Amino acid sequence: MSNELQTTPAREPEATGRSEGSSLRYAVPPVDVFEDEGSITLLADLPGVSRERLGVRVDGDNLVIEGTAEVPAPATIEMIYGEARLAAYRREFTLSRELDSSRIEAELKDGVLRLMIPKSEEARPRRVEVRVG
């Protein structure tokens, strides 16, 4: 993984934890990270999370993804057991200063959050012209 985006190691996607200062339990969503010359693309699996129940924020050097999934049950049926009824997701990353967090683009489609985080102009590879002296 690129040194520009760091997450807490040794956490399995199915792991649960507690948000700091909160008793709310959350699941850690699985994430794929891709890098090209101009940006980092992050794909996070958030099944059942709607746009209204999704929060993506940058707090200093931290990128925080939080979402709550809800699987509606028909009113005429009584649920006697459910594991997917309500799930809270949370994942936090440390952003390198080489990334331009003010220009992050986010898209949620079919339960997958796609974040495109551009690199700052100074961090992008550039060609240096060599003159003959």
Secondary structure, DSSP 4 states (H G I P E B T S, - for coil): --TTEEE-SS--TT-EEE-TT---EEE---EEEEE-SSEEEEEEE-TTEEEEEEEEEEETTEEEEEEEEE----TTS--S--SSSEEEEEEEEEEPTTB-GGG-EEEEETTEEEEEEEBPGGGS--PPP----
